[in-house]
Amino acid sequence: MVDNTNKPNGSSPHGGIRGGLEIERKFLVKGDWKPFADSKTHIEQGYFATEPGRTVRVRIRDDKGYLTIKGPSKKDGLARYEFETEISLEDAREMMSLCMPGRVNKDRYLVRSGKHTIEVDEFFGDNEGLVVAEIELESENEPYEKPDFLGKEVTGDYHYYNKYMLRRPYKLWKDEVDYERSDDPTERL
């Protein structure tokens, strides 16, 4: 995320607040990637709003809570405004009970690739079997290294938005997925 708070590490005097433009590319994952992972955390997400152009969610990541608001994506899906603040684990658990029905559960692995860190999400529950990687960039044209485990680019494909998988889980459309590498970001399901 490009930090617009003008504070070190995207923080503020209030603690744990980040806001700015999130620029990321998203890929399907293929092959053996776990040996390259440096760390793993578990994430559970619940949603308050998932309308087109806005998402409000609560996330529990291991023993920490976060509240996140996301704005509309640009037409190509590459960038959008995101605001995130850390909240207490107790508040996050309480907020989960107020969310829409359903949860997104996944393990997130961090994999170094050149000067970037790739976040690889392995989904569970109704989204079992789906593995997606995201790489955050400082600009839309920033170059990055593409390890062999990055398959087809799915940036901007709504099927791979967590909020979509809450309503229409991967198990319902997994047979439609082509995991082969595609360098054409306009190629979509």
C-alpha atoms as an extended CHARMM CRD file, in Angstrom:
* protein
*
       189  EXT
         1         1  MET       CA              0.0000000000        0.0000000000        0.0000000000  PROA      1               0.0000000000
         2         2  VAL       CA              1.2640000000        3.4590000000       -0.7830000000  PROA      2               0.0000000000
         3         3  ASP       CA              1.2830000000        5.2530000000        2.5680000000  PROA      3               0.0000000000
         4         4  ASN       CA             -0.5030000000        8.5860000000        2.5530000000  PROA      4               0.0000000000
         5         5  THR       CA             -0.2890000000        9.2410000000        6.2890000000  PROA      5               0.0000000000
         6         6  ASN       CA              3.2070000000       10.8000000000        6.1890000000  PROA      6               0.0000000000
         7         7  LYS       CA              4.0580000000        8.7900000000        9.3020000000  PROA      7               0.0000000000
         8         8  PRO       CA              6.7850000000        6.1260000000        9.6450000000  PROA      8               0.0000000000
         9         9  ASN       CA              5.5500000000        2.6550000000        8.6960000000  PROA      9               0.0000000000
        10        10  GLY       CA              2.0830000000        4.0020000000        7.9120000000  PROA      10              0.0000000000
        11        11  SER       CA              1.3560000000        4.5740000000       11.5740000000  PROA      11              0.0000000000
        12        12  SER       CA             -0.1270000000        7.5110000000       13.4090000000  PROA      12              0.0000000000
        13        13  PRO       CA              0.0680000000        8.7320000000       16.9910000000  PROA      13              0.0000000000
        14        14  HSD       CA             -3.1260000000        6.6950000000       17.5560000000  PROA      14              0.0000000000
        15        15  GLY       CA             -1.2990000000        3.4860000000       16.6220000000  PROA      15              0.0000000000
        16        16  GLY       CA             -1.6360000000        0.9850000000       13.7930000000  PROA      16              0.0000000000
        17        17  ILE       CA             -3.4870000000        3.1500000000       11.2790000000  PROA      17              0.0000000000
        18        18  ARG       CA             -2.7100000000        2.9540000000        7.5670000000  PROA      18              0.0000000000
        19        19  GLY       CA             -4.4850000000        4.6550000000        4.7360000000  PROA      19              0.0000000000
        20        20  GLY       CA             -3.6010000000        5.0990000000        1.1010000000  PROA      20              0.0000000000
        21        21  LEU       CA             -3.6080000000        3.6100000000       -2.3310000000  PROA      21              0.0000000000
        22        22  GLU       CA             -3.1940000000       -0.1700000000       -2.4210000000  PROA      22              0.0000000000
        23        23  ILE       CA             -1.4990000000       -1.3110000000       -5.6470000000  PROA      23              0.0000000000
        24        24  GLU       CA             -1.1980000000       -5.0560000000       -6.1010000000  PROA      24              0.0000000000
        25        25  ARG       CA             -1.0630000000       -7.8200000000       -8.6680000000  PROA      25              0.0000000000
        26        26  LYS       CA             -2.7460000000      -11.1530000000       -7.9950000000  PROA      26              0.0000000000
        27        27  PHE       CA             -1.8120000000      -14.5800000000       -9.3900000000  PROA      27              0.0000000000
        28        28  LEU       CA             -2.9220000000      -18.1640000000       -9.1510000000  PROA      28              0.0000000000
        29        29  VAL       CA             -0.2370000000      -20.3340000000       -7.5600000000  PROA      29              0.0000000000
        30        30  LYS       CA              1.0600000000      -23.5200000000       -9.1030000000  PROA      30              0.0000000000
        31        31  GLY       CA              3.7390000000      -26.0370000000       -8.2340000000  PROA      31              0.0000000000
        32        32  ASP       CA              5.7860000000      -26.3250000000       -5.0660000000  PROA      32              0.0000000000
        33        33  TRP       CA              6.0120000000      -22.9360000000       -3.3370000000  PROA      33              0.0000000000
        34        34  LYS       CA              5.9360000000      -23.7410000000        0.4020000000  PROA      34              0.0000000000
        35        35  PRO       CA              9.7000000000      -24.3860000000        0.7130000000  PROA      35              0.0000000000
        36        36  PHE       CA             10.2650000000      -20.7130000000       -0.1640000000  PROA      36              0.0000000000
        37        37  ALA       CA              7.9830000000      -19.3600000000        2.5900000000  PROA      37              0.0000000000
        38        38  ASP       CA              9.6070000000      -17.4260000000        5.4480000000  PROA      38              0.0000000000
        39        39  SER       CA              6.5770000000      -17.3080000000        7.7400000000  PROA      39              0.0000000000
        40        40  LYS       CA              2.9450000000      -18.3900000000        8.1070000000  PROA      40              0.0000000000
        41        41  THR       CA             -0.0420000000      -16.8260000000        9.8860000000  PROA      41              0.0000000000
        42        42  HSD       CA             -3.7210000000      -17.7790000000       10.1010000000  PROA      42              0.0000000000
        43        43  ILE       CA             -6.3770000000      -15.2770000000        9.0180000000  PROA      43              0.0000000000
        44        44  GLU       CA            -10.1360000000      -15.2690000000        9.5990000000  PROA      44              0.0000000000
        45        45  GLN       CA            -12.1960000000      -12.5210000000        7.9620000000  PROA      45              0.0000000000
        46        46  GLY       CA            -15.7830000000      -11.4040000000        8.4070000000  PROA      46              0.0000000000
        47        47  TYR       CA            -17.5680000000       -8.7460000000        6.3740000000  PROA      47              0.0000000000
        48        48  PHE       CA            -19.9380000000       -5.9030000000        7.2590000000  PROA      48              0.0000000000
        49        49  ALA       CA            -20.3500000000       -4.6550000000        3.6710000000  PROA      49              0.0000000000
        50        50  THR       CA            -19.4420000000       -6.1510000000        0.2890000000  PROA      50              0.0000000000
        51        51  GLU       CA            -21.2840000000       -3.9270000000       -2.1350000000  PROA      51              0.0000000000
        52        52  PRO       CA            -19.6730000000       -2.9630000000       -5.4420000000  PROA      52              0.0000000000
        53        53  GLY       CA            -17.1000000000       -0.2700000000       -4.7990000000  PROA      53              0.0000000000
        54        54  ARG       CA            -16.7980000000       -0.7490000000       -1.0570000000  PROA      54              0.0000000000
        55        55  THR       CA            -15.7720000000       -3.4040000000        1.4050000000  PROA      55              0.0000000000
        56        56  VAL       CA            -15.7230000000       -3.2050000000        5.1830000000  PROA      56              0.0000000000
        57        57  ARG       CA            -14.2280000000       -6.1810000000        7.0100000000  PROA      57              0.0000000000
        58        58  VAL       CA            -12.8590000000       -7.3040000000       10.3220000000  PROA      58              0.0000000000
        59        59  ARG       CA             -9.8380000000       -9.5970000000       10.3730000000  PROA      59              0.0000000000
        60        60  ILE       CA             -8.2300000000      -11.7220000000       13.0290000000  PROA      60              0.0000000000
        61        61  ARG       CA             -4.6380000000      -12.5350000000       12.1490000000  PROA      61              0.0000000000
        62        62  ASP       CA             -3.2340000000      -14.9110000000       14.7510000000  PROA      62              0.0000000000
        63        63  ASP       CA             -3.6070000000      -12.8760000000       17.9590000000  PROA      63              0.0000000000
        64        64  LYS       CA             -4.3230000000       -9.4220000000       16.4790000000  PROA      64              0.0000000000
        65        65  GLY       CA             -7.4400000000       -7.7350000000       15.1600000000  PROA      65              0.0000000000
        66        66  TYR       CA             -7.8750000000       -5.3010000000       12.2420000000  PROA      66              0.0000000000
        67        67  LEU       CA            -10.6880000000       -3.2340000000       10.8010000000  PROA      67              0.0000000000
        68        68  THR       CA            -10.3510000000       -2.4790000000        7.0840000000  PROA      68              0.0000000000
        69        69  ILE       CA            -12.2770000000       -0.3010000000        4.6270000000  PROA      69              0.0000000000
        70        70  LYS       CA            -11.6060000000       -0.6540000000        0.8990000000  PROA      70              0.0000000000
        71        71  GLY       CA            -12.8630000000        1.6320000000       -1.8390000000  PROA      71              0.0000000000
        72        72  PRO       CA            -13.6500000000        0.8540000000       -5.4730000000  PROA      72              0.0000000000
        73        73  SER       CA            -10.9590000000       -0.7060000000       -7.6430000000  PROA      73              0.0000000000
        74        74  LYS       CA             -9.7390000000        1.0300000000      -10.7400000000  PROA      74              0.0000000000
        75        75  LYS       CA            -11.1160000000       -0.5130000000      -13.9280000000  PROA      75              0.0000000000
        76        76  ASP       CA             -8.1380000000       -2.8940000000      -14.2830000000  PROA      76              0.0000000000
        77        77  GLY       CA             -8.3640000000       -3.9440000000      -10.6240000000  PROA      77              0.0000000000
        78        78  LEU       CA             -4.7530000000       -2.9720000000       -9.9730000000  PROA      78              0.0000000000
        79        79  ALA       CA             -5.2960000000       -0.1850000000       -7.4260000000  PROA      79              0.0000000000
        80        80  ARG       CA             -7.8010000000        1.0370000000       -4.8480000000  PROA      80              0.0000000000
        81        81  TYR       CA             -7.9580000000        3.0390000000       -1.6410000000  PROA      81              0.0000000000
        82        82  GLU       CA             -7.5440000000        1.0640000000        1.5740000000  PROA      82              0.0000000000
        83        83  PHE       CA             -7.7330000000        2.1440000000        5.2150000000  PROA      83              0.0000000000
        84        84  GLU       CA             -6.7650000000       -0.3020000000        7.9460000000  PROA      84              0.0000000000
        85        85  THR       CA             -6.4170000000        0.0710000000       11.6930000000  PROA      85              0.0000000000
        86        86  GLU       CA             -5.4000000000       -2.3890000000       14.3570000000  PROA      86              0.0000000000
        87        87  ILE       CA             -8.0590000000       -3.1140000000       16.9730000000  PROA      87              0.0000000000
        88        88  SER       CA             -7.9890000000       -5.3050000000       20.0590000000  PROA      88              0.0000000000
        89        89  LEU       CA             -8.4440000000       -9.0410000000       19.6160000000  PROA      89              0.0000000000
        90        90  GLU       CA            -11.4390000000       -8.8590000000       21.9450000000  PROA      90              0.0000000000
        91        91  ASP       CA            -13.0950000000       -6.1670000000       19.7850000000  PROA      91              0.0000000000
        92        92  ALA       CA            -12.3420000000       -8.1400000000       16.6160000000  PROA      92              0.0000000000
        93        93  ARG       CA            -13.9910000000      -11.2580000000       18.0490000000  PROA      93              0.0000000000
        94        94  GLU       CA            -17.0380000000       -9.2410000000       19.1190000000  PROA      94              0.0000000000
        95        95  MET       CA            -17.2700000000       -7.5870000000       15.6810000000  PROA      95              0.0000000000
        96        96  MET       CA            -17.1250000000      -11.0000000000       13.9860000000  PROA      96              0.0000000000
        97        97  SER       CA            -20.4660000000      -11.7810000000       15.6130000000  PROA      97              0.0000000000
        98        98  LEU       CA            -21.9540000000       -8.6940000000       13.9110000000  PROA      98              0.0000000000
        99        99  CYS       CA            -20.7420000000       -9.5680000000       10.4110000000  PROA      99              0.0000000000
       100       100  MET       CA            -22.6830000000      -10.9830000000        7.4980000000  PROA      100             0.0000000000
       101       101  PRO       CA            -23.0210000000      -14.7940000000        7.5560000000  PROA      101             0.0000000000
       102       102  GLY       CA            -19.9190000000      -16.7230000000        6.5380000000  PROA      102             0.0000000000
       103       103  ARG       CA            -16.1760000000      -16.3220000000        7.0220000000  PROA      103             0.0000000000
       104       104  VAL       CA            -13.0790000000      -16.4890000000        4.8710000000  PROA      104             0.0000000000
       105       105  ASN       CA            -10.3570000000      -18.6330000000        6.4600000000  PROA      105             0.0000000000
       106       106  LYS       CA             -6.8450000000      -18.8920000000        5.1020000000  PROA      106             0.0000000000
       107       107  ASP       CA             -3.2120000000      -19.3180000000        5.9770000000  PROA      107             0.0000000000
       108       108  ARG       CA             -0.9350000000      -16.5660000000        4.6780000000  PROA      108             0.0000000000
       109       109  TYR       CA              2.6650000000      -17.3510000000        3.8150000000  PROA      109             0.0000000000
       110       110  LEU       CA              5.2900000000      -14.6910000000        3.1250000000  PROA      110             0.0000000000
       111       111  VAL       CA              7.7760000000      -15.4170000000        0.3340000000  PROA      111             0.0000000000
       112       112  ARG       CA             10.6620000000      -13.0640000000       -0.5290000000  PROA      112             0.0000000000
       113       113  SER       CA             11.1640000000      -12.3750000000       -4.2240000000  PROA      113             0.0000000000
       114       114  GLY       CA             13.8290000000       -9.8200000000       -5.0200000000  PROA      114             0.0000000000
       115       115  LYS       CA             12.9540000000       -6.6080000000       -3.1700000000  PROA      115             0.0000000000
       116       116  HSD       CA              9.3130000000       -7.6370000000       -2.7200000000  PROA      116             0.0000000000
       117       117  THR       CA              7.4440000000       -9.9450000000       -0.3780000000  PROA      117             0.0000000000
       118       118  ILE       CA              4.7790000000      -12.0980000000       -1.9890000000  PROA      118             0.0000000000
       119       119  GLU       CA              1.7700000000      -12.9810000000        0.1660000000  PROA      119             0.0000000000
       120       120  VAL       CA              0.5380000000      -16.4770000000       -0.6570000000  PROA      120             0.0000000000
       121       121  ASP       CA             -2.9420000000      -17.2920000000        0.6680000000  PROA      121             0.0000000000
       122       122  GLU       CA             -4.0080000000      -20.9300000000        1.0440000000  PROA      122             0.0000000000
       123       123  PHE       CA             -7.7860000000      -21.0430000000        1.6060000000  PROA      123             0.0000000000
       124       124  PHE       CA             -9.8470000000      -23.4450000000        3.7280000000  PROA      124             0.0000000000
       125       125  GLY       CA            -13.4900000000      -24.3800000000        4.2200000000  PROA      125             0.0000000000
       126       126  ASP       CA            -15.6680000000      -23.7970000000        1.1520000000  PROA      126             0.0000000000
       127       127  ASN       CA            -12.6340000000      -22.2620000000       -0.6050000000  PROA      127             0.0000000000
       128       128  GLU       CA            -10.3740000000      -25.2720000000        0.0800000000  PROA      128             0.0000000000
       129       129  GLY       CA             -7.8730000000      -25.9230000000       -2.7010000000  PROA      129             0.0000000000
       130       130  LEU       CA             -7.4990000000      -22.3200000000       -3.8380000000  PROA      130             0.0000000000
       131       131  VAL       CA             -4.0490000000      -20.7660000000       -3.4960000000  PROA      131             0.0000000000
       132       132  VAL       CA             -3.5730000000      -17.1510000000       -4.5970000000  PROA      132             0.0000000000
       133       133  ALA       CA             -0.5120000000      -14.8690000000       -4.4230000000  PROA      133             0.0000000000
       134       134  GLU       CA             -0.4440000000      -11.0770000000       -4.1770000000  PROA      134             0.0000000000
       135       135  ILE       CA              2.4660000000       -8.7410000000       -4.6460000000  PROA      135             0.0000000000
       136       136  GLU       CA              2.1050000000       -5.1460000000       -3.4550000000  PROA      136             0.0000000000
       137       137  LEU       CA              3.8100000000       -2.4710000000       -5.5260000000  PROA      137             0.0000000000
       138       138  GLU       CA              4.6800000000        1.1980000000       -5.0580000000  PROA      138             0.0000000000
       139       139  SER       CA              3.4340000000        2.0820000000       -8.5610000000  PROA      139             0.0000000000
       140       140  GLU       CA              1.3890000000        0.3840000000      -11.2500000000  PROA      140             0.0000000000
       141       141  ASN       CA              4.4380000000        0.0610000000      -13.5400000000  PROA      141             0.0000000000
       142       142  GLU       CA              6.9450000000       -1.0640000000      -10.9190000000  PROA      142             0.0000000000
       143       143  PRO       CA              8.9890000000       -4.0570000000      -12.1220000000  PROA      143             0.0000000000
       144       144  TYR       CA              9.0520000000       -7.2000000000       -9.9690000000  PROA      144             0.0000000000
       145       145  GLU       CA             10.5350000000      -10.6950000000      -10.1140000000  PROA      145             0.0000000000
       146       146  LYS       CA              8.0620000000      -13.4680000000      -10.9830000000  PROA      146             0.0000000000
       147       147  PRO       CA              9.0020000000      -16.7750000000       -9.3790000000  PROA      147             0.0000000000
       148       148  ASP       CA              8.0140000000      -19.9580000000      -11.2170000000  PROA      148             0.0000000000
       149       149  PHE       CA              5.1570000000      -20.6990000000       -8.8070000000  PROA      149             0.0000000000
       150       150  LEU       CA              3.2150000000      -17.6320000000       -9.9930000000  PROA      150             0.0000000000
       151       151  GLY       CA              0.7380000000      -18.8740000000      -12.5700000000  PROA      151             0.0000000000
       152       152  LYS       CA             -1.9970000000      -17.0600000000      -14.4140000000  PROA      152             0.0000000000
       153       153  GLU       CA             -2.4570000000      -13.4100000000      -13.4610000000  PROA      153             0.0000000000
       154       154  VAL       CA             -5.9570000000      -12.7800000000      -12.0770000000  PROA      154             0.0000000000
       155       155  THR       CA             -5.5980000000       -9.1180000000      -11.0730000000  PROA      155             0.0000000000
       156       156  GLY       CA             -9.0350000000       -7.5210000000      -11.3120000000  PROA      156             0.0000000000
       157       157  ASP       CA            -10.8890000000      -10.8380000000      -11.6920000000  PROA      157             0.0000000000
       158       158  TYR       CA            -13.7000000000      -10.5750000000       -9.1340000000  PROA      158             0.0000000000
       159       159  HSD       CA            -13.7530000000      -14.3810000000       -8.6420000000  PROA      159             0.0000000000
       160       160  TYR       CA            -10.5910000000      -14.0020000000       -6.5580000000  PROA      160             0.0000000000
       161       161  TYR       CA            -11.8200000000      -11.2000000000       -4.2970000000  PROA      161             0.0000000000
       162       162  ASN       CA            -12.3070000000      -12.5430000000       -0.7890000000  PROA      162             0.0000000000
       163       163  LYS       CA            -15.6770000000      -10.8060000000       -0.5810000000  PROA      163             0.0000000000
       164       164  TYR       CA            -16.8310000000      -12.7140000000       -3.7010000000  PROA      164             0.0000000000
       165       165  MET       CA            -15.6730000000      -16.0350000000       -2.2590000000  PROA      165             0.0000000000
       166       166  LEU       CA            -17.7830000000      -15.3330000000        0.8110000000  PROA      166             0.0000000000
       167       167  ARG       CA            -20.9440000000      -15.3110000000       -1.3370000000  PROA      167             0.0000000000
       168       168  ARG       CA            -19.9150000000      -17.7950000000       -4.0470000000  PROA      168             0.0000000000
       169       169  PRO       CA            -17.1860000000      -20.0860000000       -2.7110000000  PROA      169             0.0000000000
       170       170  TYR       CA            -14.4370000000      -21.5620000000       -4.8180000000  PROA      170             0.0000000000
       171       171  LYS       CA            -15.9010000000      -25.0880000000       -4.5100000000  PROA      171             0.0000000000
       172       172  LEU       CA            -18.7570000000      -23.9690000000       -6.8020000000  PROA      172             0.0000000000
       173       173  TRP       CA            -16.5370000000      -22.7810000000       -9.6740000000  PROA      173             0.0000000000
       174       174  LYS       CA            -13.1430000000      -24.4820000000       -9.2020000000  PROA      174             0.0000000000
       175       175  ASP       CA            -13.5570000000      -26.6310000000      -12.3240000000  PROA      175             0.0000000000
       176       176  GLU       CA            -13.4960000000      -23.4540000000      -14.4540000000  PROA      176             0.0000000000
       177       177  VAL       CA             -9.9740000000      -22.4180000000      -13.3220000000  PROA      177             0.0000000000
       178       178  ASP       CA             -6.9650000000      -22.5630000000      -15.6610000000  PROA      178             0.0000000000
       179       179  TYR       CA             -3.7660000000      -22.4520000000      -13.6080000000  PROA      179             0.0000000000
       180       180  GLU       CA             -1.3960000000      -22.0490000000      -16.5110000000  PROA      180             0.0000000000
       181       181  ARG       CA              0.8150000000      -18.9920000000      -16.7480000000  PROA      181             0.0000000000
       182       182  SER       CA             -0.5270000000      -16.1020000000      -18.7340000000  PROA      182             0.0000000000
       183       183  ASP       CA              1.4050000000      -12.8930000000      -19.2520000000  PROA      183             0.0000000000
       184       184  ASP       CA             -1.7120000000      -11.2240000000      -20.6280000000  PROA      184             0.0000000000
       185       185  PRO       CA             -3.3840000000       -9.3900000000      -17.7000000000  PROA      185             0.0000000000
       186       186  THR       CA             -6.5290000000       -8.9130000000      -19.8030000000  PROA      186             0.0000000000
       187       187  GLU       CA             -7.1070000000      -12.6840000000      -19.9340000000  PROA      187             0.0000000000
       188       188  ARG       CA             -9.8390000000      -13.4580000000      -17.4290000000  PROA      188             0.0000000000
       189       189  LEU       CA            -12.2000000000      -16.3200000000      -16.6190000000  PROA      189             0.0000000000
